[in-house]
Amino acid sequence: MFRILAVALGALLLATPACAAMVPFPAGFRTQEITTNGATIHVRVGGKGPAVVLLHGYGETGDMWAPLAADLARDHTVVVPDLRGLGLSSKPAGGYDKKTQAGDVAGVLDALKIAKADLVTHDIGNMVGYAFAAMHRDRVTKFVLIDAPLPGVGPWEEILRNPLLWHFRFGGPDMERLVAGRERIYLDRFWNEFSANPARFDEASRRHYAALYARPGAMHAGFEQFHAFDQDAADNKGFVAQGKLSMPVLALGGEKSFGLTMAQVMGFAASNVKGEVVPDSGHWIMEENPEATTALVRTFLDANP
């Protein structure tokens, strides 16, 4: 399995096409700032029906989810936060371990008076979502994780040795000085190397996210997301020791990225795992193939438990 994982991770630097452009959230969505757990979380909320929470990853913000949110809002209450430190959420000095950020999610749902929700997560959002699901197992009805591993779970040490993921250990004051004023250059590396076809991550999206990551404190907060991985690994090992997640889990990987290895990884942390592949896509599933991603998520959420 580890050899398969290494191949999948290597493919993360290649990948394949689909479509893009900064898509706005539907007019019916509202935004609000929810102060909880030592942070102020910028949240988009829209639709009506059973709740679903969408959590983004590094290099993007909750804005990535607009196409999926538009579809799900037809029959769901859709909640889309920016993770602490990223996008328009506040940038506190600490709390970038995923267990703490799971507390942010719990606080947002409490403020919105939502008791239970489905989770759909991508990249670092997977890590926050897993911590939330592990700590609040009775609040998560279904869980979709997309194209990123979990610290401390399964072949995590093998993943850390992959030289393609050098950014996991990148950071600190000198590194922040190196990227200051060059945020777009640093972020282009992710958008180019982790996509099947870099053109699929269009210029409008790059400018949008680069401007958000150039805001004061944003790059520091982004580095802190990665610096917390050692603590996240320790926390996740504790969660796994408490027992695997029992809710239905869909593990999605981009065809030219994590692929079905995503389901193999999640098999260490959940007992009811279904694996699927987003075709014609690398890591950036909502930019590269939003139609297929939306169809896969919608089918899973609509299915009987």
C-alpha positions in Angstrom: 0.0 0.0 0.0 2.8 2.4 0.8 4.3 2.0 -2.7 0.8 2.8 -4.1 0.7 5.9 -1.8 4.1 7.1 -2.9 3.0 6.8 -6.6 -0.2 8.7 -5.8 1.6 11.4 -4.0 4.1 11.7 -6.8 1.2 12.1 -9.2 0.1 15.0 -7.0 2.6 17.1 -9.0 1.1 16.3 -12.3 -2.8 16.0 -12.7 -5.6 16.8 -15.2 -8.2 19.4 -16.4 -11.9 20.6 -16.1 -13.1 24.2 -15.5 -12.7 27.3 -13.5 -13.4 31.1 -12.8 -14.3 32.7 -9.5 -17.9 31.7 -9.1 -19.9 33.8 -6.6 -22.2 32.3 -4.0 -25.9 32.4 -4.8 -27.6 35.7 -4.0 -29.6 34.0 -1.2 -26.4 33.4 0.9 -25.6 35.7 3.7 -22.3 36.3 5.4 -21.7 36.8 9.1 -18.9 36.9 11.6 -19.2 34.4 14.5 -16.9 34.9 17.5 -16.1 31.7 19.2 -13.3 29.7 20.8 -10.9 32.7 20.7 -11.4 33.5 17.0 -13.9 35.3 14.8 -14.9 33.1 12.0 -16.2 34.5 8.7 -19.1 32.3 7.6 -21.4 32.1 4.5 -24.8 30.5 5.1 -27.6 29.7 2.6 -30.3 27.3 1.6 -32.8 25.4 3.7 -32.9 21.8 5.0 -30.5 19.4 6.7 -27.2 21.1 7.4 -23.9 20.5 5.6 -20.6 22.2 6.5 -18.0 22.7 3.8 -14.4 23.2 5.0 -11.6 24.4 2.7 -7.9 23.8 2.7 -4.6 25.7 2.2 -4.2 28.0 -0.8 -7.9 28.7 -0.9 -10.7 29.9 1.4 -14.4 29.0 1.7 -14.9 30.8 -1.6 -13.7 27.5 -3.4 -17.0 25.9 -2.5 -19.4 28.2 -4.4 -20.3 25.8 -7.2 -21.0 22.9 -4.7 -22.8 25.3 -2.3 -25.1 26.5 -5.1 -26.2 22.9 -5.8 -26.5 21.7 -2.2 -28.5 24.8 -1.2 -31.5 23.5 -3.1 -32.3 21.2 -0.2 -29.6 21.8 2.5 -28.7 24.6 4.9 -25.1 25.1 3.7 -22.5 26.5 6.1 -19.1 27.6 4.7 -16.6 29.0 7.1 -13.1 30.3 6.5 -10.7 28.5 8.7 -9.1 30.6 11.5 -6.2 32.6 10.1 -7.3 32.3 6.5 -9.6 34.3 4.3 -11.7 36.8 6.2 -11.5 35.0 9.5 -9.4 36.5 12.3 -5.8 35.5 12.8 -5.2 34.8 16.4 -1.7 34.1 17.7 -2.3 30.4 18.3 -4.9 27.6 18.0 -3.8 26.2 14.6 -3.9 22.6 15.8 -6.9 21.0 14.2 -8.4 19.9 17.5 -8.7 23.6 18.4 -10.1 24.5 15.0 -12.7 21.7 15.4 -13.8 23.8 18.4 -14.3 26.7 16.0 -16.6 24.5 13.9 -18.6 23.4 16.9 -18.9 27.1 18.0 -20.2 28.1 14.5 -22.8 25.4 14.5 -23.9 26.2 18.1 -24.2 29.9 17.1 -26.4 28.8 14.1 -28.4 26.4 16.4 -27.4 23.4 14.2 -27.2 20.2 16.2 -26.1 17.8 13.4 -24.6 18.2 10.0 -22.9 16.4 7.1 -19.3 17.4 6.5 -17.6 17.9 3.2 -13.9 18.8 3.5 -10.8 19.3 1.3 -7.0 19.4 2.1 -6.4 20.9 5.6 -10.2 21.0 5.9 -10.0 17.2 6.1 -7.9 17.4 9.2 -10.2 19.9 10.9 -13.2 17.9 9.9 -11.7 14.6 11.2 -11.0 16.2 14.6 -14.5 17.6 14.7 -16.0 14.2 13.7 -13.9 12.3 16.2 -14.8 14.6 19.1 -18.5 15.1 18.2 -19.4 11.7 16.6 -23.1 12.3 17.4 -23.1 15.5 15.4 -21.8 14.3 12.1 -24.3 12.3 9.9 -22.1 11.8 6.8 -18.5 12.8 6.1 -16.8 13.4 2.7 -13.0 13.9 2.8 -11.2 15.0 -0.4 -7.6 14.6 -1.4 -5.4 15.0 1.6 -4.1 12.6 4.4 -4.6 12.9 8.1 -1.5 13.5 10.4 -0.7 10.5 12.4 -3.1 8.2 10.6 -2.1 5.2 8.5 1.1 5.8 6.5 1.7 9.3 7.8 5.4 8.8 8.3 5.8 7.6 4.8 4.0 10.7 3.5 6.3 13.0 5.5 9.3 11.5 3.8 8.1 12.5 0.4 10.3 15.4 -0.9 7.4 16.8 -2.9 5.8 17.9 0.4 8.7 20.0 1.7 6.2 22.8 2.5 5.0 20.8 5.5 8.2 21.9 7.3 8.6 25.3 5.7 8.0 28.4 7.8 9.4 30.6 10.5 10.4 34.2 10.6 13.0 34.0 7.8 10.7 32.1 5.5 8.0 34.6 6.1 10.4 37.4 5.1 11.2 35.4 1.9 7.6 35.3 0.9 6.5 38.8 2.0 5.4 40.6 -1.0 5.8 37.4 -3.1 2.8 35.6 -1.9 1.6 35.0 -5.4 4.9 33.3 -6.4 4.7 31.0 -3.4 1.1 30.1 -4.0 1.5 29.6 -7.7 3.8 26.6 -6.8 0.8 24.9 -5.2 -1.7 25.7 -7.9 0.7 24.7 -10.7 2.4 21.6 -9.4 -0.7 20.1 -7.7 -3.0 20.4 -10.7 -3.3 18.3 -13.8 -3.3 21.4 -16.0 -2.3 24.7 -14.3 -4.6 26.6 -16.7 -7.6 25.1 -14.9 -6.7 27.2 -11.9 -7.6 30.4 -13.7 -6.0 33.8 -13.3 -9.1 35.4 -11.7 -8.9 32.8 -8.9 -5.2 33.2 -8.4 -5.5 36.9 -8.0 -8.4 36.5 -5.6 -6.6 34.1 -3.3 -3.2 35.7 -3.6 -4.8 39.0 -2.4 -6.4 37.3 0.6 -3.2 35.5 1.6 -1.3 38.8 1.3 -3.4 40.3 4.1 -1.5 41.0 7.3 -0.8 37.9 9.2 -2.3 35.5 6.6 0.9 33.8 5.5 2.0 33.4 9.1 -1.3 31.8 9.9 -1.0 29.5 6.9 2.5 28.4 8.0 1.1 27.7 11.4 -1.5 25.3 9.9 1.4 23.1 8.9 3.5 23.7 12.0 0.7 22.1 14.0 1.0 18.8 12.2 3.0 17.1 15.0 0.4 18.0 17.6 -2.3 17.0 15.1 -0.6 13.6 14.7 -0.6 13.0 18.4 -4.2 14.1 18.7 -5.3 11.9 15.8 -3.6 8.8 17.2 -5.6 9.4 20.4 -8.8 9.7 18.4 -8.1 6.4 16.5 -7.4 4.7 19.8 -10.9 5.7 20.9 -12.3 3.8 18.0 -13.0 4.3 14.3 -15.6 6.7 13.0 -18.8 4.8 12.3 -20.7 7.3 10.2 -20.7 6.8 6.4 -17.5 8.2 4.9 -16.8 9.0 1.3 -13.1 9.3 0.5 -12.5 11.2 -2.7 -9.2 11.5 -4.5 -8.3 13.4 -7.7 -7.6 11.0 -10.6 -4.1 12.5 -11.1 -3.6 13.0 -7.3 -4.5 10.9 -4.4 -7.0 8.7 -6.2 -8.3 5.6 -4.4 -5.4 5.9 -1.9 -7.6 8.3 -0.1 -9.9 5.5 0.8 -7.0 3.3 1.9 -5.8 6.0 4.3 -9.3 6.6 5.7 -9.7 2.9 6.3 -7.4 3.4 9.3 -9.7 5.9 10.8 -13.3 4.9 9.8 -15.2 1.7 9.5 -17.7 2.5 6.8 -15.6 4.0 4.0 -16.5 4.3 0.3 -13.8 5.3 -2.1 -14.3 7.3 -5.4 -12.2 9.1 -7.8 -12.8 12.6 -9.2 -12.0 12.1 -12.9 -9.9 14.5 -15.0 -8.6 16.2 -11.9 -5.6 16.8 -9.8 -5.7 18.1 -6.2 -7.8 21.2 -6.9 -11.1 19.4 -7.5 -13.4 22.4 -7.5 -11.3 24.3 -10.0 -10.5 21.2 -12.2 -13.7 19.3 -12.2 -16.5 20.9 -10.2 -19.2 19.1 -12.1 -17.9 15.6 -11.3 -17.1 16.6 -7.7 -20.6 18.0 -7.1 -22.2 14.9 -8.6 -20.1 12.5 -6.4 -20.8 14.5 -3.3 -24.5 14.9 -4.1 -25.0 11.2 -4.8 -23.3 10.2 -1.5 -25.2 12.7 0.6 -28.6 11.8 -1.0 -28.1 8.1 -0.5 -29.8 6.3 2.3 -27.4 5.7 5.2 
